[in-house]
Amino acid sequence: MVPLLLVLLLVLILVGAGFAVKILWWIAIAVLILWLIGFVARPKGSSGRWYRW
């Protein structure tokens, strides 16, 4: 019974990690797209940086 519970726990951990990694990939892609849009659409009169820091 204990090995079965350990295997089920391992499966749950792996499925949860896979879901979290997939979400992180989508967040990374969204941030990259926003950065590229900001890089292309930066103001012409500034020092070249569209962000403040």
C-alpha positions as CSV (number, residue, x, y, z in Angstrom):
1,M,0.0,0.0,0.0
2,V,2.8,2.4,0.9
3,P,4.7,2.0,-2.5
4,L,1.4,2.6,-4.4
5,L,0.9,5.8,-2.4
6,L,4.5,6.9,-3.1
7,V,4.0,6.3,-6.8
8,L,0.8,8.3,-6.8
9,L,2.4,11.1,-5.0
10,L,5.3,11.1,-7.4
11,V,2.9,11.3,-10.4
12,L,1.0,14.2,-8.8
13,I,4.3,16.1,-8.2
14,L,5.4,15.5,-11.8
15,V,2.1,16.6,-13.2
16,G,2.0,19.7,-11.1
17,A,5.6,20.6,-12.0
18,G,4.8,20.1,-15.7
19,F,1.8,22.4,-15.4
20,A,3.8,25.0,-13.6
21,V,6.6,24.9,-16.2
22,K,4.1,25.3,-19.0
23,I,2.6,28.3,-17.3
24,L,6.0,29.8,-16.8
25,W,6.8,29.3,-20.5
26,W,3.6,31.2,-21.5
27,I,4.5,34.1,-19.1
28,A,8.0,34.3,-20.5
29,I,6.6,34.4,-24.1
30,A,4.2,37.2,-23.1
31,V,6.9,39.2,-21.4
32,L,9.2,38.8,-24.5
33,I,6.4,40.0,-26.8
34,L,5.7,43.1,-24.5
35,W,9.4,43.9,-24.5
36,L,9.7,43.6,-28.3
37,I,6.6,45.9,-28.7
38,G,8.1,48.4,-26.3
39,F,11.5,48.2,-28.1
40,V,9.9,48.9,-31.5
41,A,7.5,51.5,-30.3
42,R,9.9,53.6,-28.2
43,P,9.6,57.4,-28.3
44,K,11.9,59.0,-30.9
45,G,13.0,61.9,-28.8
46,S,14.3,60.0,-25.8
47,S,17.7,58.6,-25.1
48,G,16.7,55.3,-26.7
49,R,15.3,53.5,-23.7
50,W,11.6,53.2,-23.3
51,Y,11.8,52.0,-19.7
52,R,12.7,54.1,-16.7
53,W,15.3,52.0,-15.0
